[in-house]
Amino acid sequence: MSDKKKTKDQLIRELTALRREITGLKASERLRSEQFYHSIVENVADVIYVLSTDGTINSLNPAFDNVTGLSRSEWIGMNFSHIIHPDDRAFALEQFQRVLQGETLSKFQLRTLSKSGDYMIAEFTAAPQLHEGTVVSVLGIARDITEHKEMEEKLRALSLTDELTGLYNLRGFFTFAEQLLKLANRQKKGIFMLYGDVDNLKVINDTLGHREGDSALIDTAALLKTTYRESDIIARIGGDEFVVVPVGIDGDNIGTIANRFLRNLEDHAAKNNRSYRLSVSIGISHYDPQNPCSVDQLIADADTMMYEQKRMRRNSWSTSLLHFR
């Protein structure tokens, strides 16, 4: 197995063992072993570092320059905390203290400085180096995982996001709604849910084509994002179904925020000369932490109310595009 293919844990175990062997060798043997040790360190693609017990950077291999874009000559002699993102320094110092107490740590992540002035994400391994039972230094390996983390975030976002509208999808909605219900239980505060669907979407698709149907969905999503806050949970959970959980809204305000969407929907219809009027029917449900229920039940309750509104169409809302109770 080549050095580049070895895991950080394997490599650090081998380097630590080699340093211990070198210490006990005769001078001639020590020289050959030191040369072998340095050949490994110099050619590994990951950053290999040695810290003194006060956190001073004693050694960096050439990979440091390549990975960070910084010059190792400028950083040797500096305290390692200076290269760590300010928000991560407390955590970094905690890990450093654990290693000084004899622990070997692997796969902890920190944001570290790079040449651009930005911070990259690095995955660290750190091991104590002992002399006669006392920790005298810390040997570690750092690997740049910024691209990997960015890809993870993109994949996570895709798994939680509706491709057409950019809102949360069903999975994303349940992920955040269930967290919000747990918070409501702890705080003993109720939550409202608005559930709605686009009226006559099937007719739009059948008569005007699916492209126009998609436009109706996209417009509805845009109006929801304009009406509600980034902190609110807004999702498309089905073909024509949308859900909003306005965070921190009580019973006195739920009608107000529903009316706000109504006005925005009316304005949109007035400004767009289409062969149909974009219309949405909604229902509202309430989560009471004194009588808890599931997210599914909240959706079912709001769905029932929505269909009541489709049938009843109260006279006070007879000219509205949005009907609610």
FENQUITA-V475863 format. One record per run of one state. SS is the DSSP state (A for helix, B for strand, O for the rest). FROM is the first residue (numbers start at 0). TO is the last residue. If there is no record, write none. Layout:
# FENQUITA-V475863
ss=(SS	SS)
from=(FROM	FROM)
to=(TO	TO)
This chain:
# FENQUITA-V475863
ss=(O	A	O	A	O	A	O	B	O	B	O	A	O	A	O	B	A	B	O	A	O	B	O	B	O	B	O	A	B	O	B	O	A	O	B	O	A	O	A	O	B	O	B	O	A	O	B	O	A	O	A	O	A	O	B	O)
from=(0	2	5	7	23	26	43	46	52	55	60	62	68	71	75	78	79	83	84	85	100	104	113	118	131	133	144	145	160	161	167	168	169	187	190	198	200	208	209	227	232	236	240	245	250	271	279	287	288	291	294	312	314	317	321	323)
to=(1	4	6	22	25	42	45	51	54	59	61	67	70	74	77	78	82	83	84	99	103	112	117	130	132	143	144	159	160	166	167	168	186	189	197	199	207	208	226	231	235	239	244	249	270	278	286	287	290	293	311	313	316	320	322	324)
